[in-house]
Amino acid sequence: MISVIIPVYNSAAYIGETLDSVIAQRGYCDGEKMEIILVDDGSADDTVEVIRNYVNHINSKAKEIREKEARGDKGSSYVNHKPVSIRIIPNADKKGAAGARNTGIDEAKGEYIAFIDADDKWLGDKLEKQMKLMKETGAAFSFTGYEYADENCIGMGKTAKVPVRIGYREALKNTTIFTSTVILDMKKLAKEDIYFPYIASEDTANWWKILKKTGYAAGLDKPLTLYRRSGGTLSSNKLVGIQRIWGLYMNEGLSVPYSLYCFVCFAFNAVIRRL
């Protein structure tokens, strides 16, 4: 089973689309193969109500399909439809993205843990292709390429390319691992290995930490996730991004000369990724 962790904060406008894309995953759309854990980090809008209405709708739809199957309606063909396990967990105190994901990790029961942000979307065969990659390579950590999308999550034709394999030293120079594409094999990792640190750019810092444990991550160079971007997001501020990356190098205890070297490589790879 795969546990899909989604931190939510004032996500009412997007979360329905994100959940649709998760539930649409071919081969995983029932409660035996997937659980979705949404961690609300103190939303001030109607995010929780939107999620509850969404869950009620898919449960009702599943019940209707099961009843039709039981009646054996002539001329109609149905497949077993089990409602996906969807849980909403409130953070007692606002903890930010790192804390929300850590709460989800604590609650996860799956053999695999996947992450997606509340405004991104997966393509329909994302899990199928990525799980095949993990089984073929034996990787405990995998990620995929992705496509940049506009504020309406419509792909803009620009895709981020990823290497087929990346280790810690390579990752210092190429922050290509995007959170909404990551899957971790929890048969090979402990939860203590994957908790997000409470620092800026906590996701990148976490991938570096996990790579020290796994040795490498397997990449699938296919754009299987839509990364919704808006002008007001922190990641869109290039100066802030530079400061955050430099702060990560300092947090890793790297020397200034080596940090400068890694940063030049990081900047070059960031440009290449978008070509």
FENHU-V130289 format. One line per field, one symbol per residue. ss: DSSP state (H for helix, E for strand, C for the rest). psi: psi as a letter, one per 30 degrees, with the letter a starting at -180 (. if undefined). burial: # if it has 9 or more other ideal C-beta (glycine too) atoms within 8 Angstrom, else .. A space follows every 10 residues. Layout:
ss->???
psi->???
burial->???
This chain:
ss->CEEEEEEECC CCCCHHHHHH HHHCCCCCCC CCCEEEEEEE CCCCCCHHHH HHHHHHHHHH HHHHHHHHHH HCCCCCCCCC CCCCEEEEEE CCCCCHHHHH HHHHHHHCCC CEEEECCCCC EECCCHHHHH HHHHHHHCCC EEEEEEEEEC CCCCEEEEEE CCCCEECHHH HHCCCCCCHH HCEEECCCCC HHHHCCCCCC CHHHHHHHHH HHHHCCEEEE EEEEEEEECC CCCHHHCHHH HHHHHHHHHH HCCCCHHHHH HHHHHHHHHH HHHCC
psi->kkkjkjkkjh geffeeeeee eeffkkfghl fffkkkjkjk hhkfaheeee eeeeeeeeee eeeeeeeeee fhkkgkkllk jkkkjkkkkk kekkfleeee eeeeeefkfl fkklkklfgl kklfgeeeee eeeeeefgkf klllllkkla fghkkgfkkk kllfkkaeee fffjifjkeg fkkkjgffll effgkklilk hfeeeeeeee efefelkkkj ikigkkjkkl ffleffjeee eeeeeeeeee ffglleeeee eeeeeeeeee eeff.
burial->#########. ##.##.#### ######.### #.######## ###...##.# ##.##..##. ##..##.##. .......#.. #.##.####. #...#.#### #####.##.# .######### ###.###### #.##....#. #########. ..#.....## .##..##..# ########## ######..#. #.#####.#. ########## #..#.##### #.#######. .....#.... #..####### ...#....#. ###.##..## ..#..
